[in-house]
Amino acid sequence: MPKVLVSDKLSPTAVQIFKDNGVEVDYLPDLGKDKEKLLEVIGQYDGLAIRSASKITEKIIAAATNLKVIGRAGIGVDNVDIPAATAKGIIVMNTPFGNSITTAEHAISLMMALARQLPEADASTRAGKWEKNRFMGVEVTNKTLGLIGAGNIGSIVADRALGLRMKVIAFDPFLTPERAQTLGVEKVELDDLLARADFITLHTPLIDATRNIISAEALAKTKKGVRIINCARGGLIDEAALYDALKSGHVAGAALDVFLEEPAQNSPLFELPNVICTPHLGAATTEAQENVALQVAEQISAYLMSGEITNALNFPSISAEEAPILTPFIKLAEVLGSFAGQLTETAIRGIRIEFEGNVAAMNTRPMVAAALNGVLKPMMGEVNMVSAPQIAKDRGINVEVITREQQGAYENYIRLTVMTERQERGVAGTVFANGKPRVIQVKGINMEAELTPSMLYVTNEDKPGHIGRLGTLLGKLGINIANFNLGRVEIGQDAIALVSIDGTLTEPQLAEIAGLEGVKQARALRF
């Protein structure tokens, strides 16, 4: 009988789920805080159920000689050394959707509290004052709510806001017009949202593309009197810029559940009367905590008793027999997706994945999941091979999978095409005998390139002198070329250069490359 340790507080119902599934369980909710004791006993267990208090370090994983699965009741897994777990073959699961309603409701609560200045009015009244004229609020009815991020949580916020008779506009590069129509929101660009919104609420992961998305420049584009809510991630808002905008009165108020540094104890924002602060309470309701506890108990039990894998962060849903054969193709699918995803700037309508030759007869589901993960990760951050298909479905992205027998020279061939509002972009690849993925076609242009950690992608007019100009400029910029791969449609038409480089390119360097004669596009790619 498999044995599970619960080292953080989980509900009695969740503990009972383990027992009902034939799993032996030790409920020791304070053990997560005692690293030495946890280290001493962890070798006895096949499964581990945790919340955020237990810190599962490389040292603990090394001592976990029988551990097969770690289940986190909640989303964040910062307290688990996932690379160490992966290296040891331990599945790491989370419960990514259990907190969505609770977080969405908290955002709506903060919006209402901002509109009516409830915390400050409460404090004033408790102090024996009766400042009725001081706390003149605003209605939310007929106001415009600007939604930055329209995923799982953002779409729930939109639904609740529409119920409050608000107009909802949304900025989300992955939101298709059809999905926007289904949600009842208007899809807009960020500058349009900033200019029109009476309230702005953020529901996006923290990645390079979203860091300080509410910057001093962004705040300058907002209408005077805007109110801002953040229940997503600290770092989405430039807190110093927000302080200045609140102090000047340009921003009427802000409600923050998350901060750049947490726990937040000395933020200058605390000094301002028009700021509401809560200590990262987005997921803190009885229902949400119960939901994720029950979900993690079911997931761990299913894996230990039947091998079923759900919401795994570090492993695709494949059997042990399939793994050695599928692994290189899963990697190929992911890098093809990442290639296309890093070049995609507008909303994705559909993704087509074609498998040709021997690979078409394999289990393509984990390869499809890997490809979707590759496409979505550059702009969404918190995506994994399990959640990617569901996220694509939630965003209204049509995923088409085609399998067929070998037709060309390659025994195994995968092509991924991303359809956006403006264009289709396809990239194809294969796996050679050494097991390494190779790109063999980009946008219909044949070429052969091994994908390396740092690359430069350039599309240009095929005219004499371009390669020399590009090479000279890279030399001038101090960028060393490791490999140079070229392809073109026909003489004088479109051409592509895919350059493996040492180091990374900065935005000013990319701008110089893009300014070269004949260059149509220049992008830095990371794999």
N, C-alpha and C positions, 0 to 999 in steps of 0.2 A: 504493500500500500504506500503510495507517495506521501511525503510529509512536507507540510508547508509551515513556515514561520511568519506570523504577523507581528512586525516589530514596531508598528505605530497604531494609533487608535483607529479601529474600524468598528462598525456597528455589529451587534450580536447577530443580526440577520445575515450579514456577510460571512461571519464565522460559521454560521449554520449551513450556508450554501456549500462551503468546502465539505462539511460532514455529509450533507445530502448527496454529494457527488462521489462519495467514497474516498475522500482525501483526509488523511490525519492532519490535524491542525494544532499548533501551539500558539495561543494568543498571549503575547508578552508585550503590551503596548508601550512600555517604558524602555525596552531594550535598545531601541534605535538611538537613544541618547547616551548609551553606555558602549562606546566603541570597543573597549577591551573585552567586555562580556560577549558582545556580538561576534567579535573575531574568534572567540573561544568556541562558540556553539554553532556557527554558521555551516560548518562542515557536515552537520547531521541532516541538512534539509535539501529537498528537491526543488522547492519553490519558496519565494520570498515576496510577501505583500507589504508595501510601504506607502506612506504619504511623503511629506517633505522633511520630517524630522530625522529620519534615518539617512546617514551619509554612506553610500555604498562605494567605497574607495577601491583603488586597485589592490590594496593590501587585503581588504575584506574579500574581494573577488578571488584573489589568489588562495585564500583559505577555504573558499566555498567549493570543496572537492566534489560534491554531489549536485550542486545547484544547476538547474536546467532553465529556470525562468524567474525573472524579476518582474513583478507587476506593480506599477505606480497608480494609485487611486488619484487621478487628476491628470493634468496635461504636462506640466513642467517636469523634466527629468534631469535638471542641473545637478541633482544630488546623487546621480548614478554615473560612474565612469563607463560610458557606453563602449568606447573602443576596447577597454580591458575585458568587458563582458563579451563582446563580439569575438575577440581573440580566443576566448575560452569556450565559445560555442553556447553562451547563455543568451536566451531570448530576453529582450527587454520590451515590455509592453506598457502602454499607458491607456488612458480613457479620454480621448480627445474631445468628445462631444458632450460629456456629462454636465459641464458647467455653463453651457451656452445660454440657456434661458436666464439663469441667475445673473450672469454678467450683463446681459442685455437689460434686465430689469434694473440693475444697479445704475446703469447709464441713464435710463429714463428717470429714475429717482433723483439722481444728481441734477439732471436738467430741470426738473420741476422745482427742486430746492433752490437752484440758481435763479430761476424765474421769479420766485417769491421771497428770496433772501431768508430762508427759513432758519438756518442755524444762528445767524446774527440776531434775527428777530426774537428767537427763543431766548438767547443769552440776555438780551436787553430787557425782555419782560421779566425774566427770573431775577434781574437786578433791581426790580421795583420800578422800572421806567414804563411808560406807556406811550411809545414813540410811533403812534399810528401813521403820522405823515411822513416819517423818515423812511419807512419800508414800503414805498410804492413799488409794486411789482409789475410784471408784464404777463400777458396771456401767451400761451403757446399755440392756441387755436389760430389757424391761418398764417402762422409763422413758417419760415423755410428752415428745415433742418438739413444741414450738409453732412452727408455720411462719407467719411474717408475710409473705404474698405466695406465691401458688401458681401462678405462671406457668410459663414454660418451664424456668427453673433450679429454682424451688421444687418443681415436680412431680418433677424428677429426684431432688432431695434426699429428698422423701417416699418415693419408690420404694426408694432405698438404705437409708433409715432403717427402713422396713418389713422389709427383708431382714435388718436387725440385730435384729428382733423388738421394735422400739419401737412405742408407740402414737403416732400422728401426728394432731394437731389443727391446723386451719388457719384463719387469719383472712385473708380476701381478699374485698372487696366484689363482685368480679366472678366469684367462684367459685360456680357453680350447684350445687344439691344433687346433680344427676345427675353432674356432673363430679367432685364430691367422692367420690361412691360409686365411680366408675370408678378414681379414684386410690387409693381405700382409706383416705381420711382423713375425719375428722369436721370438718364446717364449724362454726365457733364465732364468737362476737363477741370483740372484742379483750380486754375485761375478763375474760371467761371463760378465754381463752388465758393471760393473765397470771397468773391465780389457780391454774391447773392445771399449767402446764408445768414440767418439771424442767430442760429445755434450751429455749432460744429462739433461733431462727435467722432472720435477715432476708433476704428476697429480693424487694425492691420498689424501684422507682425513687425518686429523691429529688425530690418535688414538694411543694407547700404542704401537702397533706393528710398526707404522711408525714414531714415534717421534724420531728425530735425526737419521733418516735412512741414511742421509749423515753425518756421524760422522767422527772423526779423523781417526778411523780405516778404514772406507769406503773410505775416500779420499786417504789413503795410497795405496789402491788397484787400483786406477784409473791410466790411462796412463798419463804421463807428457804432459802438454799442453791441458788438457781437459777443456771444457767450460760448465758451469752449469747454468741452467735457472729454476727459481721457480716462477710460477704464481698460485700455489695451496694454501698452508697454511704456515704461519710462524711457526717455530718449527720443520719442516721436516729436516731442515739443522742446524747443530751445527754451529752457526754464528762465534764463537771464533775459531773453527777448520778451518772453511772456510777462515777466515782472515789470519791465519797462512799459509795456503796452497797457498793463493793468493800472500802473501808477499814473500814467498820462490820461487814463480814462477812455482811450481808444477801444480797449476791450472792457466791456461792462462787468464781466465776471468769468471765473474759471472754476471748474470742479475737477479735482484730480484724485484718482484712486491709486495711481502709480507714479513713481518718481525715478529719475535717473539713478540715484543712489538710494537703496533701501536696506534697512529701515531708514526712512527720512526723518531726521530729528532736528536739523538746524537749517531748514530751507528758508531763504529770505521770503519766499511766498507766504509763509506762515504769518508774516507781519501784516499782510494786507487784509482789509475787511471784506473785500469782494472776492475772496477765494474760499472754496470749501475743500477740505482735505479729508480723505479717509485712508486707513492703513491697508491698502490692497485687499479690499473686501469683495472684489468682483465675484468670487466663487463661494463666498461665505454665507450659505444658507443651509439649513438642516436638510432640505430636499436634495440640493446638489451634492452635499457630502455623502448622503445616503446613496444617491444614484451611482456615484463613482465607486463607492465601496462595494456595492452589489455587482457592478459591472466587472471590476477587477477580480473579484472572487470567481465569477463565472468564467472569465477568460483564462485564469490560471488553471482552474479545474479542468476546463476543456482541453487545454494543451497537455496537462499531465496524464489525463485519462484516455485521450483519443488522438493526440498529436495535432489537433486543430489550432491554427495560429491566427489570432485576431489582434489588430492594432499593434503589430510589432514594429518597433522603430529601427531594428537592425537586421531584419531577416525577412525574405520573401516567403510566400506560402508555397513552398515546394517540399517534396519528399527527399529523404536522404539519398535514395537511388538516383534521383534526377539531378541533385546538386552539382556533381562534378561536370556533367555535360552542359547544364544550363548556365552555370556561372559566367563564362566568357560572353555568352550572348546577352545575358542580363546586363553586364557591363557595357556592351556595345549599345544596347537599347537606351541605357541611361545617358551615355555620352552623346548619342544622336539627339536625344531629347534636350539635353543641356545645350548643345550647339544651337538648335533651333530656338530654344527658350531665351537664350541670351541675345538673340538677334530680333526677338519679337517685342514690339513696342505698343501695339494696339490690341484691343480686345480679341480674344481667340473665339472664332465661331466653331471650329472643328479641328480634330486631329485624326489623320489617317495613318495607320501603321500597317505596312505590307511585309509579310514574311514569305520568302521564296526559297525553294530547294529543301534540303534536309531539315532546316530550322522550322519550316512550316508544319512539320509533323510532330514537333515537340510541344510541351506544355507552354503555350504562349502567354498565359495569364500573368505570370510574374514578369515576363519581358514587357508586356503592355504596361503593367504597373510601374516598372522601372523607367520606361519611356515617358510616361505621364509625370512621374516624379522629376525627371530631368527637365521637362518643359516648364513645370510650374514653380520649381524651387528658386530660380533666379529672382522672381518677383514676389514670392510668397513666403520664402524662408521656412516656416514651420510645416513642412510637408514630408511625408515618408512614403515608402512603397505601398503601404497599406491604405493610408488616407488619400493618396493622390487620385485614385479612381472615383472615390466618393466626392472629393472636392470638385473634380471636373464635372461630375453629374450635377452637383449643387449649383455650379456656375453656368449650367446650361450649355456646356461644351460637348458637342457631338463627337463621340469617339468611334471611329470605324476601323475594324480589323479585317484584313484580307490575307488569306493564305493561298498559295498556289505552288505548283511544281516548278522545278528549275527551268528557266527559260533562257538565261544568258550564260556567261562564262563562269559565274561564281556558283559553287555548290551550295553556299548559304548566303543569304542576302536579306537585309532589313532596310526598308525605306520608311522614313517618317516625314509626313507633310503636315505643316501647320497652316490652317486657313484662318486669315484675319479679315477684318472689314475692308482692308486695302488690297491684300494680295495672298498668294499661296507661296510658301517657301518649303522646298523639299531638300532633305539630306539623306544620303544612303551610305551604308557601310557593310563590312563583312568581318569575319574573324579568320585570320590566317592560321597556319599550323602551329605557330608559337603561342596561340591563345590570345594575342593582343588585338584589340579592335582597330580597324582602319576605316577612315572615311574614304569613299570611292567616288562620290558624286555630291555636288552642292548646286542647288538651283538648276539642275539639268546639265551642269558642266562636269565632265569627267576629270578626276584627279585622284591621286592616292596620297593620303597623309595619315601619319600616326598622330593621335591627339596627345599633346604634352600639357603639363600643368599651366603654362602661360603661353598664349598665342595671340597673334594679331591677324584679324580678318579684314581684307581690303577688297572691295569691288571697284573696278576701274574700266575705262575705255582701253581697248587693246591697241595701243599706239607705241611706236618705237620710243625708247628712252625711259619708260615708266619704271622698269625694274631697277635701272641705274639710279634714278632719282630717289626711289624708295630706299634702296640700300644705302645711298649716301646720307640721306636724312637720318636713318636709324643709327648710322655710325656717328653722325654729329650729335645725336641725342644720347649717345653712350649706351645704346641698346644692342647687345650682342645677339646675332642671329645663330640659332642652333640648327635650323632646317628651314628650307624655303620650298614651298609647294605651289605649283601654278596650274591653272587650267583656263580654257576659254571656249566660247561657243564656236566662233569662226573668226577668221582674220578680220581685225578691225571692229569686231563687236565686243560684247561684254566679256571681261576676264576677271578671275579671282586669284588673289594671293593669300595663302594660308601660311603664316610665318611662325615657327616655333622660336621663342625668345627666352633669354635669361632675364630674370627680374620681371617687374610689372611696369605697365605704362601708366603715366599720370594723365589727367584730363587735358592739361595744356599740351602734352606731347601728342595725344590723339588728335587734338585740334590742328596741330601743325601737319600731321600726316593727312588728315582730311582735306587740308588746304592745298595739297599737291595737285598739280595740273592733271586733269583726267580722273581724279579719284571721286567716286560717287558715294562711298561709305567706308568708314574705318571704325572698327570695334575691337576692344580688348576682350578676349575670352579666357575663362579660367576653368580648368578641369581637374 
